[in-house]
Amino acid sequence: MIAGEKAVKPGLQNILNIIDKFPQHQKNKYNKNKVVKIMPTIRPISDLRNNSNEISEFCRSAREPVFITKNGVGDMVVLSIDMYERQQAQLELYSKLAEAEAEAVTETTGVNYFEFVKKQRNEENG
């Protein structure tokens, strides 16, 4: 491990590897094995007022966020509703994965599926 680098649990490393494969990364056309981050799209806040349709179309077609600056400083991020919903689903998935990993580490035993279904059916039937 490199000095100053944090140790990462094996399960968490898998999540980080998955994140690295999302569309904000692309293969470098000169070196097919090298993954490089695409330069972010940065626009001034006046463009949001004057060119909102153009920004909206870019977000939908490129599936990338647009970073909006105010007085040269980052102020907000605009992204399509599809990408927003995808990010929210990813966050929920990562949360569930972290919870499952923590449960596996503490060796908490789960519930037997057949016993659970039987109990649910008994509760439904009264």
QUIKAZI-V36510 format. One record per backbone hydrogen bond with DSSP energy under -0.5 kcal/mol. CO is the residue of the C=O (numbers start at 1). NH is the residue of the N-H. Records with the same first field share a line. If there is no record, write none. Layout:
CO = NH + NH
//
This chain:
2 = 5
9 = 13
10 = 14
11 = 15
12 = 16
13 = 17
14 = 18
15 = 19
16 = 20
18 = 21
19 = 22
22 = 25
24 = 38
26 = 36
31 = 28 + 34
34 = 28 + 36
36 = 26
40 = 42
41 = 67
43 = 69
44 = 47 + 48
45 = 49
46 = 50
47 = 51
51 = 55
52 = 56
53 = 57
54 = 58
55 = 59
56 = 60
57 = 61
58 = 62
59 = 63
65 = 41
66 = 68 + 78
67 = 43
68 = 75 + 76
69 = 45
70 = 73
73 = 70
76 = 68
78 = 66
80 = 84
81 = 85
82 = 86
83 = 87
84 = 88
85 = 89
86 = 90
87 = 91
88 = 92
89 = 93
90 = 94
91 = 95
92 = 96
93 = 97
94 = 98
95 = 99
96 = 100
97 = 101
98 = 102
99 = 103
100 = 104
101 = 105
102 = 106
103 = 108
104 = 107
112 = 116
113 = 117
114 = 118
115 = 119
116 = 120
117 = 121
118 = 122
119 = 123
120 = 124
121 = 125
122 = 126
//
